[in-house]
Amino acid sequence: MHRRWIWPTVLFVVVVGVGAAAILRPEVRESFGDVADVVAGWSTRLRDLAATLPETETEERSLGGESASVLLIVGEPGAAAFALVSTGPTGPPSVIVLPQDMLVSIPGFGEYRLADAMLFEGPDLVALSVTNQFGIRIDRMAVLGPGSVAAAFTAPVAVDLAAPFFVEDGRSIVRQLPAGESQVAPDLLEELLVVEGAGDAFEWIQRQGAAWRAILGAVEAEPRVADRLLASVGGDAADLLVTVAGAEDAVVATVPVERADDGGSRDALSTVNDRVDGFVAQRLGHLLLRPEGRPRIEILNGNGRIGSTRLVADILIRNGYWLIRTDNADTFDHTDTLVIAQGEASEATAREIVELLGHGLLYLEVRAPSGIIDVSIIVGTDVPTGEG
């Protein structure tokens, strides 16, 4: 039984260098060579490039010392790449590759691959899923449709691949690129980001890291590339990219991931739980919504209307709550939204949620509180939806 209380009105650096070496097939490890050295060399080559180029324009556009982020989404549903570009008052600026095949809790849908958020609703749901997964602030989002990356470049770009890239069509190879440094046409640079190609998910992440490193190098050489690349979202995002490209300690990395089995036809990846918190704190700590830790919530549809849980999820996730589970309630006859504190320790959190939503009957679960969820929200008809 619930007891009613109140009615308010209101980078590759980690995963491949440390984890993936123990996960990749032996033949893949041999073809990669020492992957840790390859990835560690990314920042070194960026610093070497920066030392040879004029710094005036980069310095004038620097966001050094500020906390800022932009989520880059390249491509379209079914063929998209994701990366978070950020800089903060401490620590190196970074480009964090977010693997398409990473399993995340997609608000309103459940656990799926990050790329599926593009298929379900589009870029906004991708951004919300990333915020929910890592508890970080996303200041801007740049959606670079098909051809946008290629259009930003007027000449071939130098890309250094750790392993060959090739695309097969049946039994024939329709596109290939050797390992090592090559001058790559702009359309092929974009293809390295959004096309899976042969090999496994970790090889794809490596290629994406190489492509982002090449983009940073090109922006460092010509900051106007950033303006062309991010013309649709304005100067702030372009200045952020210029800042990262010009930083001597810039990092290209990915969150720690490992293989997971979701029953799909290709590799699925899951975050490495005992490493991801430390990675986020180190690389993205300035973006954390709640540095002291996020309350865990579940949102249940208690009214049967499409879209009601998504609205609640959007509000709470952006205020630093961690959505663990989305599902239907036992019945759809709830007129009032219920906010249930799972134990006395979660009472204050539940009160805060009611205030944020502006709706809700507050209850305290005292007999059998959940050991996984801090607060349960059963959405009633008092919450508006986007359903027509």
Buried (B, 14 or more C-beta within 10 A) or exposed (E): EBEEBBEBEEBBBBBBBEBBBEBBEEEBBEBBEEBBEBBEBBBEBBEEBBEEBEEEBBEEBBBEEEBBBBBBBBBBBEBBBBBBBBBBEEBBBBBBBBBBBBBBBBBBBEBBBBBBBBBBBBBEBBBBBBBBBBBBBBBBBBBBEBEBBBBBBEEEBBBBBBBBBBBEEEEEEEEEBEBEEBEBBBEBBBBBBBBBBBBBBBBBBBBBBBBBBBBBBBBBBBBEBBBBBBBEBEEEBBBBBBBBBBBEEBBBBBBBBBBBEBEEEEBBBBBBEEBBBEBBEBBBBBBBBEEEEBBBBBBBBBBBBEBBBBBBBBBBBBBBBBBBBBEEBEEEEBEBBBBBBBBEEBBEBBBBBBEBBEBBBBBBBEEEBBEEBBBBBBBBBBBEBEEE
